[in-house]
Amino acid sequence: MSSIVTVQDVVTAFADWIEPTDAELDTIEQEMPLILADVDLIDAQIIALDHTPNELDTRRTRRALARVLTERATLANRTATASLPGGAA
């Protein structure tokens, strides 16, 4: 029977030189407000699952969802404007 350590060495052997590129890091940085808004929405949903949702939970979830939608629209608009070379004549 082969040891799992040898498999782990093969899987992680290339991990030292595989790193995100500068472009990938820039994309992550641009998407960070949306990621944080998604985390807040998930947190609000988890809190509401812990007990019978009340008015505060409903408002918290609605506010978090509104923030997610706003961040998605902002990111989509930023991406759409950045990806259009030149301009319409």
Secondary structure, 3 states (H helix, E strand, C coil): CCCHHHHHHHHHCCCCCCCCCHHHHHHHHHHHHHHHHHHHHHHHHHHHHHCCCCHHHHHHHHHHHHHHHHHHHHHHHHHHHHHCCCCCC
